[in-house]
Amino acid sequence: MSCGRGRTIGWLARLFDNKTFLIFICMLPCLGLLLLFLTYPLGLGVWLAFTDTRIGRAGEFVGLFNYELLFTDRVFWMAVWWTVFYTVAATILKFGLGLWLALLLNHYVPCKSVLRAIILVPWIVPTVLSAIAFWWIYDPQFSIISYVLVDVLGWRDTYIDFLGQPWNARWSLIAANVWRGIPFVAICLLAGLQTISPSLYEAAMIDGASPWQRFWHITFPMLMPILAVVLTFSVIFTFTDFQLVYAITRGGPVNSTHLMATLAFQRAIPGGQLGEGAAIAVAMIPFLVAATFFSYFALARRKWQQGGDDD
């Protein structure tokens, strides 16, 4: 008995000494969570996109019928256009202001730690609370912006209708998204800036390089890997934005501020068309895959940064 037990213990010891087996055991809980909370919902959504499922009624397979309807849907194409415009405009503004703020904080400023903590506040505050705050800021009667412009400065005669006009509502949403996204960009880029050796700047200054030349030939190339990662996450977060838009405008006025995410929710849940809503959600996947591939190819510059050749 003792001999058999010893052989069993020896076999288990060799098994747990195997690196491949340990990696598999450690990854098994994560794989289970991914299958349950990511793979299954994604697979179900893709399947629903090819059915005519409604709330309360099982659907039948209809092939590409939902996509044929979307192809001729003016609201859907307006949502696609606005989603792309919203993502591009907000990302450009977030990166421009975030990079400027990171460069500023990278130099010596009084109370730097306190400033970093304050800058993180917009990112820490829950999205819905931020949306409610902006909803009050943009209110046609109680807007603080309109109050200052009309009653304090006297620059306007009437209050601004931020959310009642399509383009006013669009730019208002972009401003709210930029306010929330700047801290993420600034802190990530600041971390990247602090990894750059000061000796590079000192050598460039000895050679007579201007501040712009130092930024273009040292800062920007060295930040390229982290820029690619932060840009990818920023694009994904902005493209799939839902809470901010739905809490402030709910896609209005007249569907002018519907992102693809909010339109998919409106068609699927309030509208009851689960199949059509799933088709809109699935249509977002090619854009997200493109952002991921951009990150992968941009990160290849890390090899160049370390002295190797790009693939």
FIZA-161642 format. One line per field, with one value per residue (C-alpha): x, z, y; residue number from 1. Coordinates in nm, 2 decimals. Layout:
// residues N
u <- X, ...
w <- Z, ...
v <- Y, ...
torfi <- NUM, ...
***
This chain:
// residues 311
u <- 0.00, 0.27, 0.46, 0.15, 0.08, 0.44, 0.42, 0.10, 0.26, 0.56, 0.34, 0.15, 0.47, 0.61, 0.29, 0.28, 0.65, 0.56, 0.56, 0.30, 0.05, 0.10, 0.03, -0.28, -0.41, -0.34, -0.51, -0.82, -1.02, -0.95, -1.05, -1.37, -1.46, -1.38, -1.60, -1.89, -1.89, -1.73, -1.74, -2.09, -2.25, -2.05, -2.15, -2.51, -2.51, -2.36, -2.63, -2.91, -2.79, -2.89, -3.24, -3.56, -3.57, -3.80, -3.85, -4.08, -4.07, -3.80, -3.68, -3.59, -3.28, -3.32, -2.96, -2.85, -3.20, -3.12, -2.81, -3.01, -3.25, -2.97, -2.81, -3.11, -3.17, -3.09, -3.07, -2.82, -2.59, -2.62, -2.52, -2.22, -2.11, -2.16, -1.98, -1.67, -1.68, -1.73, -1.44, -1.20, -1.28, -1.27, -0.95, -0.77, -0.87, -0.79, -0.45, -0.36, -0.47, -0.35, 0.00, 0.03, -0.07, 0.17, 0.46, 0.37, 0.36, 0.68, 0.87, 0.90, 0.58, 0.47, 0.25, 0.29, 0.15, -0.16, -0.21, -0.18, -0.45, -0.68, -0.63, -0.75, -1.08, -1.27, -1.16, -1.24, -1.59, -1.85, -1.96, -2.33, -2.25, -2.04, -2.32, -2.58, -2.34, -2.30, -2.68, -2.72, -2.44, -2.62, -2.97, -3.15, -3.28, -3.02, -2.69, -2.40, -2.24, -2.54, -2.58, -2.22, -2.24, -2.59, -2.63, -2.27, -2.07, -2.36, -2.21, -2.54, -2.91, -3.05, -2.95, -2.77, -2.98, -2.70, -2.91, -3.20, -3.00, -2.82, -2.47, -2.49, -2.57, -2.29, -2.02, -2.16, -2.11, -1.76, -1.67, -1.80, -1.61, -1.29, -1.32, -1.35, -1.08, -0.80, -0.68, -0.63, -0.43, -0.23, -0.13, -0.03, 0.18, 0.33, 0.44, 0.60, 0.78, 0.94, 1.11, 1.30, 1.66, 1.74, 2.09, 1.92, 1.79, 2.12, 2.31, 2.05, 2.08, 2.46, 2.42, 2.20, 1.86, 1.55, 1.27, 1.06, 1.35, 1.40, 1.03, 1.01, 1.33, 1.34, 1.01, 0.78, 0.98, 1.04, 0.67, 0.55, 0.49, 0.29, 0.12, 0.00, -0.14, -0.31, -0.45, -0.60, -0.77, -0.89, -1.04, -1.21, -1.35, -1.48, -1.62, -1.81, -1.92, -2.28, -2.34, -2.23, -2.44, -2.74, -2.76, -2.72, -2.92, -3.05, -2.97, -3.16, -3.25, -3.41, -3.16, -2.87, -2.65, -2.70, -2.38, -2.39, -2.39, -2.69, -2.88, -2.83, -2.96, -3.26, -3.36, -3.30, -3.44, -3.70, -3.78, -3.79, -3.60, -3.33, -3.21, -3.17, -3.01, -2.76, -2.69, -2.59, -2.37, -2.20, -2.14, -1.91, -1.67, -1.47, -1.40, -1.27, -1.06, -0.91, -0.81, -0.65, -0.45, -0.33, -0.20, -0.02, 0.16, 0.24, 0.40, 0.64, 0.83, 0.94, 1.19, 1.33, 1.34, 1.55, 1.79, 1.64, 1.47, 1.09, 0.92
w <- 0.00, 0.10, -0.23, -0.44, -0.25, -0.30, -0.68, -0.69, -0.50, -0.72, -1.03, -0.90, -0.80, -1.15, -1.30, -1.09, -1.17, -1.54, -1.65, -1.93, -1.68, -1.43, -1.69, -1.80, -1.44, -1.36, -1.68, -1.64, -1.41, -1.65, -1.95, -1.77, -1.70, -2.05, -2.20, -1.96, -1.98, -2.31, -2.56, -2.49, -2.51, -2.82, -2.99, -2.89, -3.02, -3.35, -3.38, -3.29, -3.57, -3.82, -3.67, -3.64, -3.26, -3.07, -2.70, -2.58, -2.90, -3.03, -3.37, -3.68, -3.90, -4.16, -4.29, -4.39, -4.38, -4.09, -4.26, -4.58, -4.37, -4.21, -4.55, -4.65, -4.30, -4.30, -3.92, -3.91, -4.16, -3.97, -3.65, -3.83, -3.96, -3.62, -3.44, -3.66, -3.64, -3.26, -3.22, -3.44, -3.31, -2.94, -2.98, -3.15, -2.88, -2.60, -2.73, -2.80, -2.46, -2.28, -2.44, -2.35, -1.99, -1.97, -2.10, -1.85, -1.55, -1.66, -1.57, -1.22, -1.10, -0.74, -0.58, -0.86, -0.67, -0.58, -0.94, -1.06, -0.81, -0.92, -1.28, -1.22, -1.08, -1.41, -1.49, -1.14, -1.12, -1.24, -1.60, -1.51, -1.25, -1.50, -1.75, -1.50, -1.42, -1.79, -1.84, -1.58, -1.74, -2.08, -1.94, -2.15, -1.84, -1.57, -1.77, -1.59, -1.93, -2.06, -1.73, -1.75, -2.12, -2.09, -1.74, -1.63, -1.94, -2.16, -2.47, -2.57, -2.56, -2.53, -2.36, -2.57, -2.66, -2.61, -2.65, -2.87, -3.19, -3.36, -3.39, -3.05, -2.90, -3.09, -2.99, -2.63, -2.62, -2.76, -2.50, -2.22, -2.36, -2.39, -2.03, -1.91, -2.14, -2.09, -1.75, -1.89, -2.18, -1.97, -1.69, -1.94, -2.15, -1.84, -1.73, -2.08, -2.06, -1.73, -1.89, -2.14, -2.03, -1.96, -2.12, -2.46, -2.41, -2.27, -2.57, -2.81, -2.63, -2.66, -3.03, -3.05, -3.10, -3.05, -2.82, -3.12, -3.26, -2.92, -2.91, -3.27, -3.28, -2.92, -2.73, -3.01, -3.13, -2.77, -2.69, -3.00, -2.82, -2.54, -2.78, -2.99, -2.68, -2.54, -2.88, -2.93, -2.59, -2.63, -2.97, -2.84, -2.53, -2.74, -3.03, -2.78, -2.56, -2.43, -2.08, -2.15, -2.47, -2.35, -2.01, -2.17, -2.50, -2.54, -2.91, -2.97, -3.10, -3.39, -3.37, -3.45, -3.16, -3.18, -3.16, -3.30, -2.94, -2.83, -3.15, -3.10, -2.75, -2.86, -3.14, -2.92, -2.58, -2.60, -2.96, -2.89, -3.21, -3.06, -3.40, -3.55, -3.24, -3.24, -3.61, -3.53, -3.25, -3.47, -3.73, -3.48, -3.47, -3.79, -3.65, -3.33, -3.50, -3.72, -3.40, -3.25, -3.57, -3.57, -3.21, -3.31, -3.61, -3.43, -3.14, -3.39, -3.35, -3.01, -3.19, -3.36, -3.03, -2.88, -3.17, -3.38, -3.72, -3.77, -3.92
v <- 0.00, 0.24, 0.16, 0.23, 0.56, 0.66, 0.60, 0.81, 1.10, 1.08, 1.10, 1.40, 1.57, 1.52, 1.65, 1.97, 2.02, 2.03, 2.40, 2.35, 2.18, 2.46, 2.73, 2.54, 2.51, 2.88, 2.99, 2.76, 3.00, 3.29, 3.08, 2.98, 3.34, 3.45, 3.17, 3.25, 3.63, 3.71, 3.42, 3.31, 3.66, 3.74, 3.42, 3.47, 3.82, 3.71, 3.44, 3.68, 3.92, 3.65, 3.59, 3.79, 3.74, 3.98, 4.02, 3.75, 3.55, 3.31, 3.40, 3.21, 3.22, 3.49, 3.51, 3.86, 4.01, 4.24, 4.37, 4.43, 4.64, 4.84, 4.90, 5.11, 5.26, 5.63, 5.64, 5.36, 5.53, 5.86, 5.67, 5.52, 5.86, 6.03, 5.74, 5.78, 6.16, 6.15, 5.91, 6.10, 6.45, 6.34, 6.14, 6.42, 6.67, 6.42, 6.35, 6.71, 6.83, 6.52, 6.53, 6.90, 6.83, 6.54, 6.75, 7.02, 6.78, 6.62, 6.94, 7.07, 7.24, 7.32, 7.06, 6.82, 6.52, 6.72, 6.83, 6.47, 6.36, 6.64, 6.56, 6.20, 6.32, 6.33, 5.97, 5.84, 5.99, 5.74, 5.81, 5.85, 6.11, 6.30, 6.27, 6.41, 6.70, 6.78, 6.75, 7.03, 7.23, 7.21, 7.26, 7.53, 7.72, 7.66, 7.63, 7.80, 7.86, 8.05, 8.24, 8.36, 8.46, 8.63, 8.76, 8.82, 8.91, 9.02, 8.87, 8.71, 8.80, 8.45, 8.12, 7.86, 7.56, 7.30, 6.98, 7.10, 7.16, 6.87, 7.02, 7.19, 6.85, 6.68, 6.92, 6.92, 6.54, 6.57, 6.82, 6.59, 6.29, 6.50, 6.61, 6.25, 6.12, 6.37, 6.23, 5.88, 6.01, 6.25, 6.00, 5.73, 5.96, 6.11, 5.76, 5.72, 6.06, 5.97, 5.66, 5.87, 5.93, 6.30, 6.24, 6.23, 6.58, 6.70, 6.57, 6.73, 7.07, 7.05, 7.00, 7.31, 7.14, 7.36, 7.25, 7.15, 6.94, 6.77, 6.69, 6.56, 6.36, 6.24, 6.26, 6.15, 5.85, 5.73, 5.77, 5.58, 5.24, 5.38, 5.63, 5.33, 5.15, 5.46, 5.56, 5.21, 5.21, 5.56, 5.48, 5.17, 5.35, 5.64, 5.43, 5.21, 5.49, 5.44, 5.58, 5.94, 5.97, 5.79, 5.97, 6.32, 6.30, 5.95, 5.98, 6.30, 6.54, 6.35, 6.06, 6.30, 6.19, 5.82, 5.62, 5.27, 5.14, 5.36, 5.28, 4.91, 4.93, 5.14, 4.90, 4.59, 4.67, 4.96, 4.87, 4.50, 4.41, 4.19, 4.06, 4.41, 4.55, 4.26, 4.32, 4.69, 4.57, 4.31, 4.58, 4.76, 4.46, 4.55, 4.90, 4.76, 4.49, 4.77, 4.96, 4.65, 4.58, 4.94, 4.89, 4.57, 4.71, 5.04, 4.84, 4.69, 5.02, 4.90, 4.68, 4.98, 5.16, 4.89, 4.88, 4.61, 4.61, 4.64, 4.34
torfi <- 1, 2, 3, 4, 5, 6, 7, 8, 9, 10, 11, 12, 13, 14, 15, 16, 17, 18, 19, 20, 21, 22, 23, 24, 25, 26, 27, 28, 29, 30, 31, 32, 33, 34, 35, 36, 37, 38, 39, 40, 41, 42, 43, 44, 45, 46, 47, 48, 49, 50, 51, 52, 53, 54, 55, 56, 57, 58, 59, 60, 61, 62, 63, 64, 65, 66, 67, 68, 69, 70, 71, 72, 73, 74, 75, 76, 77, 78, 79, 80, 81, 82, 83, 84, 85, 86, 87, 88, 89, 90, 91, 92, 93, 94, 95, 96, 97, 98, 99, 100, 101, 102, 103, 104, 105, 106, 107, 108, 109, 110, 111, 112, 113, 114, 115, 116, 117, 118, 119, 120, 121, 122, 123, 124, 125, 126, 127, 128, 129, 130, 131, 132, 133, 134, 135, 136, 137, 138, 139, 140, 141, 142, 143, 144, 145, 146, 147, 148, 149, 150, 151, 152, 153, 154, 155, 156, 157, 158, 159, 160, 161, 162, 163, 164, 165, 166, 167, 168, 169, 170, 171, 172, 173, 174, 175, 176, 177, 178, 179, 180, 181, 182, 183, 184, 185, 186, 187, 188, 189, 190, 191, 192, 193, 194, 195, 196, 197, 198, 199, 200, 201, 202, 203, 204, 205, 206, 207, 208, 209, 210, 211, 212, 213, 214, 215, 216, 217, 218, 219, 220, 221, 222, 223, 224, 225, 226, 227, 228, 229, 230, 231, 232, 233, 234, 235, 236, 237, 238, 239, 240, 241, 242, 243, 244, 245, 246, 247, 248, 249, 250, 251, 252, 253, 254, 255, 256, 257, 258, 259, 260, 261, 262, 263, 264, 265, 266, 267, 268, 269, 270, 271, 272, 273, 274, 275, 276, 277, 278, 279, 280, 281, 282, 283, 284, 285, 286, 287, 288, 289, 290, 291, 292, 293, 294, 295, 296, 297, 298, 299, 300, 301, 302, 303, 304, 305, 306, 307, 308, 309, 310, 311
***
